[in-house]
């Protein structure tokens, strides 16, 4: 399998399952925060962090693929969903930071 066919297959996969990436982003972020504060299993935390970083990179690539294929609405929904997820997960930290400063 050469690189061109691999990239074409990856593009088809991203165009078909674009909505899963923001959900995975939220899931791995939640798992990362869970293991960071409640569990003391460093290897699992490291695996979750790597999966979260990989999902973030793939999410950014998917936005580029959606824009390149002129799938504007899918891009907007994915981007706004990711912003909402980031805001929801950062909101407690923003509140805590404003209380202690």
Secondary structure, DSSP 4 states (H G I P E B T S, - for coil): --HHHHHHHHHHHHHHSHHHHHHHHHHHHHHHHHHHHT---HHHHHHHHHHHHHHHHHHHHHHHHHHHTT-HHHHHHHHHHHHHHHHHHHHHHHHHHHHH-
